[in-house]
Amino acid sequence: MGDGSASSESRASLLMRDQGRYTRFGEFVDPELETKFVSQAWPEVQARARAALLASFTIPASTILDFMALGASELYFELLAARIVAILLCCLAVLVFAQKKLYTAFCYTLAIAEAYIFAVVLFALGVDGFDPSMLMATVCVILVCFFFGAPNRVHLLLAVGLASSLGFIAYASLYLALPSDTVALMAILLAALNILGVYSLQINNKMRRSEFLTTNENKAVMERLRREITDRWQAEGEARSNALWFQSVFRAAPLPLVLVRPSDSKVLQANKAAMELFGLTAINADGFDLKGYFADGEQSLEAIGRSLEDKSEVEMKLSTREGRDIWANVSGAAIRYKGASAILLGIQDITERRQEAEALRAARDHADAVNRSKTEFLANMSHELRTPLNAIIGFSETINRGLFGPIGNERYREYAQDIHHSGVHLLNVINDILDLSKIEAGHFDLFEEEVDLDDVFGSTAIILKPRAEQAGVALTYNAEVNGEFEIYADGRAIKQVLINLISNAVKFSDEGDTVHIGASIHQDTFRIYVRDEGVGMAPEDIPKALAPFTQVDGSLSRSHEGTGLGLPLAMRLVELHDGELIIESTRGEGTTVYIELPLSRLLFNQGACQEALF
């Protein structure tokens, strides 16, 4: 009794489950879900269809009754043909559409066959002379077979049942001329049979589809359980494999590795490299406290903890068991070891590298000190040399001009001129050395102001024109964008740069050549250029030309004088203005030197393009 009530409650719960997902005939509202159900239930549909096909063979068997009633008449053969057509319709539905899983064609063909069979049987029984009660019983049996035997959809069965019932009622009242109360009773019985059949099929459809959902859910749950169990087995197997792999790698690793318990910094395990690093043996390695080997103790442990959070390395000082100090890079990671939390530390000995770095730092500091001493020495010596040179230059010029009376011998005047020229040249060299030393020492201060480039070019022309004329070289200034440029710079420094560049251009030009000096705006920079048509140099020699005290032609028999300070000093002065000195040169074709300054230093430019001869 208890089992029966439990089963009833289970079925009731299935019926009440998600009522909104079913149509009024008990099918799924979702077409995709209904298709899945039909696909899964199709073997059952085929089995029931074959059973119905076997039952339909009783139709031609009943031709015996027709022959007994009609004999071998034309009507008999017509009824026989009709019964054969009914069998063919059933065969078409079951053996063709059902086998090919054409669900819609199968259902409609089966419904047509059912309606056709009902009409043939009803007509045959009427012709054979059966009484109305027998006809009524036969109709009821056929409808019961349709509703509970044929595997068709409910709405098609309902259509067949209603059409058959209405056809029989019309046949009974019009052809058989039965009393109205008898016809009414038949109609009530047939209506009850149709209602019972449809409702029963509706309940059956819902229960079968609910069981389908439950079965699928159970399969899904079982599949999840299977996957979880499989994953767990795999995870446990991988964990065991990882543990074995970890132990083998841990022991064989050349990097010192230790496993530390986070709660008390006790070492759980150390590999051979770590034991050698700390000077431990298998006897005294068990349970030693790593904190005692750090120079800073707790602070070192806190630093390691921060490195774990930042996933970075920390450099710290350690002490071995023998008291030897070492420096190490310590990195770590939190892991699980034998089911408990642990910290894996990698300790890389960097003592030698740190010593080398300290030695390099000391050597660099020493080199910087030597360089500063050299710069200071050059600056002091330049000052010491400048004072007597000024006297030599002044006195030689006094003698050359004869300010205190005539010179007895003219050769003395020539000597005085040579002394004056040599002194001026030596003073220029000393000034270049002093300026370069100040720049390298960081003591060169710019006095920046608004500078008119026309004034700078003009004063430069006054200084260099005699030298250019003596060499037979023409100086030409081209303002390619607009004239009258004003820049914010140190005028003396810009003038010094131009003197050095133009002097080099004149020095390396042949008689009859022209040196072009100009200014223009180039992209996002303001550019001053000096271009000559002289001997030029190879591109690979440009870095050598920019090195102090170095000349491209470094032989003792070189044809051009100079100390190799002009270009390096010009480059340093341009760099102090946040600019860049660029050299473009080809051997035998000449050289172009660009002074590129930020556009922010350009204050004003006005006027038309002009060409001026110095």
Phi, psi and omega in degrees: 000317180295318180297320180296317179294322179295319179295320179296317179297321179297316179295320179298319179295324177296319181294323183280355187282121174046063182299333183290348182270359182249150172279180180292342178260009175088007178269166180288139174292322181287116182299322181295319179292321178296320178298318178298319180296313181298320180297320180288324182273003186298321176302322177293319179299318179296319180296315179294325179294320178294323177295319178295324178295319177298319179294329182290345178289351174290342182292308178291336179294331181284000176296343177300319178296321179297318182293323179295326183271326189248339185074196182273057182266173179296321180297325179299312181292329176294317177295323178297318178296320180296320179293323179294319177299320179299318178296319180297321177298319178295318179296320178300316182292316188275314188273343180251295186290321180292321180293324180272004178058039175268088192297313184294314179297321179299314184294316182288322177296319179295323179294318177297319179297320179298312180297322180292318179298317181300316182295318181295314182296316181297317180294319182295318180294324178295317180293324182288352173087024177287151182284163183302324181295321177294320178298317180298317180297319180296317178301315181297318180297318181296316180296320177298319178296320179298309186291321189250354180247321183279130181276075183236169180286152190295317184292329176288319176297320178296319179296317178296317181296316180293318180296318180294317181295314180295322179295319179293320179299317179295320179296318182290322184276326185266314185274314181276344178056047179284155178301153185295323180293325177293318178296320180296318179297318177299319181297318179297316180298316180293322178297316178298320180295318178295316180297315179298318180295314181295316182295319179297317178295323178299313180296317180297318179298315180297316181296317181294321180287326175295318176296326177298315178296316180297317180298317179295320178295319178296320177297319179296318178297315179296323178294319177296318178297319180297316179295319180296318179295317178297315179298321180295317177298316179296317180297318179295320178295318178294323179298318178295318179294319179295322179296316178295317179296318180298316181297317181294317179291320181301314183288323186269354184296133177288338178280133177301124180233139177224144172257123187241140175279125186296331187291323186224013179058023175282140180278121179277324181200144178223141179276178186298319181297321178292319179296321177293323180296316182272357180073038183254161174238173181297337183283314185261010182273341184288124171069021179282151184271118182293334182300327181291347181263355175269139182295325183260003175059243184300323181297322178295319178296320177296321178296321177295319178299319177293323179294329176296320179290320182275351184055051182228174177264156177228136181261129183209167182260132180239164176233136178276176180296331179277358180092007180279132180273136177224155174252140185215149168268120184248125175231152185213169178208142177277129182224176173254128181229114182056042176080003181234163179287142178209162179240124177265119181249132172255127186241112180255121181287117180242024183300311181296318180296320179294319178297319177296319179296319178294322178295318177295321178296317179295319178295321178294317178299320179296317179296320177297319180295317178297318180296319177296320179297319179296316181296315179297322179297315180296320179296316180294315181296324178298320177296317181294326181280330185295323183297307178294329179295321177299321177295316180298315181296316182294314182293321179295323177293324177296317179295319182298322181276345181066044184295332182251021178129165183291156178266132186294316183242132184293337180293332176297325179295318179297320177297318180297321178295317178297319178298319182294312181297318180294320179295318178297317179298315179295324178294321178296319177299314180297321178296319178297316178298317180297316180295316180296322178294319179298318181296314181295327179278354180077022183251008181270118182256133176274139174251087188275140180202179175285122185240127176273118183296330178299321178294319180296315179296322180296312180294326177294323180296320180299322182285319191262347183299316179299319180295320179294318180296321179297325179274354180073032182245134178269142177250125181233133178252129180238117172266099193279338180253292177213150179280178175055062175281138171237131180232159176261106186198179173272109185300319181295321180292317178297321178296318179298318178299313181296319179300315181297316183291315181292322178300316177298317181297317178294318184297323184260015177256153177270163179299132182095351178283167179235137174255123182260129176239132182204175179217144180200167173263121183238107182056245183252025179225159172259127191240130169248134184228154174229119184236127177242170181244030189273212188287332180068185178205163180288149180302327181288347178271353183297315177301325179294321180293335181270358179272137181298146176059027181231138175236150179297317174266092187266007182283160179291339183261022183296153187269352183236134179281169177143160181257352182080025180252347186297305181293315178302319179294319178298318180298316180297319180294321177294319180296327176296337177266018181063028181248193183214138176259120184242132180243130173237124186210148174225132183298126178088354182242347178115179184225142173236128179245127180252134169256106182257120180244152177299145179299338179296341180273350178277119184261323188200142169210133185208149176116178182264163178296134185221161174228123184235136177266127181293000000 
